[in-house]
């Protein structure tokens, strides 16, 4: 009984363990397969569909995996793909772009037959506006009006040179060549990526399949054909080859390491595009070369936020071409200096393996009635940057007047104290107001250096009587309106209250005084005249002689 039970348990455990070791297989028929546990694929296989490696799982591919066109491989964040074998895309889309003039194809199909034909396939029907002549030996064929030509050639194992004489403004590509013969081996085909050529360029068009790496990808001794690779996590290529699988796009915030590897064939002008602030290590690696850079750093944008609108932005040495240009900041102070892709390339490794970095300067200038405020900086090599141009900060500190009363129509003097606590000098005008209305004062214009304080003499005339307070503010040019609060205290400074008296009222008292004095003078004069008259009359009476007096005088004389 115990023996029977033991056998039963053993069989049950064996069945469960068999369920546990079931492995995921490459997708087929356009289906999706998810790898959620560690697995290793050690044998050649094919896939057609979507392969997903989830977080926490590691998939190791050690042999060749043939991948149907438009399939995808996705590594989720936290997942890992290790490649020690090959990923080979089907229907690789490549072509040899013919140069302006003559391009040569160097072919050898082996010993197929004594004679036959070589068929050259193009990516388009050659238009009437183009000239394309194909020559092998003494034979020449005009390719205009056809998407291929067939020309006699020896197929006995000897070398064949096909000359393509092209004159056309647009690109024409040779996609493949075939050996046509009557032998039993059938036609031999050489795809564009395997054709030896001179004065032509191998061009890779659309990718065969996609690789989206959001987790970790490690390629060692691996080969990848025809992939469109996006590295949104961590990608490492060591002693590996990428054929027709460039450019590799390295997303912002991620990293790529390429060591002792080969990159051959890109669908753009660079093998690797490092976006924004992604990191790259690139050593002992051979790139596509020719006109194709090893890698570039491409910014998604180049926006600089400044502290003022309407500033001129003069740029020199910008981007891949070292361009010079001028812009103006918007009302909110921002400017985009990355209008073209070339202007957003700030680092690159050229086809010869020489490293380059943008050497650019930017000068911000705010021109106004207060003067020119400028700042020159090295061009920021980041998507977004902040810049602060030094500006003045002018404030009216105080207004001290010489008296607390004054006559309407007459001036009162005082001193206006102003200072500059900003970072730039300025030539400013000070205007003065009564209850928000401009009033009459002497002109107040001065130059203030940073951290300088001055007292400006002022004369003030009022047009009406009553208590008034003088307010003085800096006059802000229109172009500085957007930064008014950053360059001055908008409230200005205030004086103490001054009582203004109408001149007619103030003159009433003196008139009365003068009138009283005049009356007093007149009265005094009249009294004086009267006294004088009385004195003269008295003297006259005293001096008049009576008849008796005269008679006495006469008698005395006779005696």
Secondary structure, DSSP 8 states (H G I E B T S, - for coil): -HHHHHHHHHHHHHHHHHHHT-------TTEEEEE-S-EEE-S-EEE-EEEEE-TT-EEEE-SEEEE-TT-EEEE-TT-EEEESSEEEESS--EEEEE-SEEEEEEE---EEEEEEEEEEEESS---TT-EEEEEETTEEEE-TT-SEEEEEEEEES--EEEEEEEE-SS--EEEEEEEE-SSTT--EEEEGGG-EEESEEEEE-S-SEEEEESSEEEEES-EEESEEEEESSEEEEES-EEEEEE-EEE-TT-EEEEES-EEEEESSSEEEEEETT-EEEEES-B--BTTBEEEEEE-S--EEE-S-SS-EEEEEEETTTTEEEEEE--TTSEEE---STGGGEEEEE-TTS-EEE---EEEEEEEETTEEEEEEEE---SSEEE-------EEEEEEEES-SEEETTSEEEEEEEEEE-SSS-EEEEEEEEETTEE-EE--EEEEE-TTEEEEEEEEEE-SS-EEE--EEEE---GGGGGGHHHHB-TT-EE---EEEE-HHHHHHHHHHHHHHHHHHHHHHHHHHHHHHHHHHHHHHHHH---HHHHHHHHHHHH-
